[in-house]
Amino acid sequence: MKKKAAISIYVIGVLIALGLLALLVYSSVSGISSGSTANFTLSDIATLGLAVWALPMWGAALFLIKALRIRGTLHEKQNKMLISFPAVVCTGFFIFYMIVLVMMLFR
């Protein structure tokens, strides 16, 4: 039961991350933007959502790795990397937002 719960949580997390990425791509392609730079656009919401989603994705990935009891052989290390890839993507957006916040503070 623990494996099924871990897989379910991970799949839901990945689907949410993919939905946020799709929203980001849609807002970039359709050109939805506001007239002034002070307004919060759909692209900003999607990017911020991906940045905030980094911690739950890492939790889901680590929970899945622990539930599947993945150890240290080469194939299992590759599986760890594949499992943690969506969390790494979300972490990239998190780092981007941290850089933007630091730039805003020292502007």
N, C-alpha and C positions, 0 to 999 in steps of 0.2 A: 504494500500500500504506500510505503514511503517513496518508492521509485515512481509510482504513478502520480503522486502529488507533486513531486519535484519536476517531472516531465511536463505536467499540466501547467504549473506555475511558469516554467521556462518558456513554453510555447506561447502562453498568453503574453508574457513580457516581450518576446520577439515580435509578436503580432502588433502590439502597441508601438514598439519602436519602428516597425515597418510602416505603420499607419502615419506616424509622425514624419518619417522620411518622405512618404508619398505626399503628405500635405506640404512639406517644404518644396518638393519638386513642382507640385501643382501651382503653388503661389509664385515660384520663380518663373515658370514657363508662361503662365497666364498674364503675368505682369501686373498683378494686383498690388497696388501701392497707394500710399496716401499722399496728399498734396504737400504736407510739411514733414520735416524729419522728426518732429516731436511726437507724432502719432505712432502707435504700436501696430505694425502690419501683421498680416497672416504669416509671413515668413519669419518674423521675429518670434511669434508665438510658437511656431513649430520648432525653431532652433532652441528656444528656451525650454520647451517641453523635452526635447532630446537631452539637453544638458541636465535637467532635473531627473530624468529617467535613468541616469548613469548608475546611481546607487542601488535602486531596486534591481537593475539588470545584473550588477555584480553579485548581489545577494542571491538572485535566482540561479546564476551560473555556478556560484560556489556551492549552493545547496544541491544542485544537480550533480556536480562532480563528487560531492560527498556521498550522495545517495547511490550513485553508480559505483562507488568504491574504486575510482580510477587511481591507479598507482603510478609507477615510474617507468614502464617500458616505453620504447619508442612510439609504438602505435597509440598507446594511452596518452602520451604527451601530445601527440598530434590531435587526439580527441579533445584534450583540455584546451588547446589553442582554438579549435573550431567552436567549442562550447562558449568560450569567453570572447569570441570575435564581436558579437553585437554589443557587449559591454564596453569593449575597447572603442567601438565607433561612438557610442554615447559619451564616453570619457573624452573623446576628441572635441565634441561640442561643448562639454563642460569646461575644458581648458580654454577653448575659444572665448567663452563667456567670462572666464576669470581674467583673461588678458584685456577684454573690452572694459571690464569694471575697473581694472587698475589704470587703464588709459583714461577713463572718465574721471577717476580720482585726482590724477596728476595733470589734468588738462589746463 
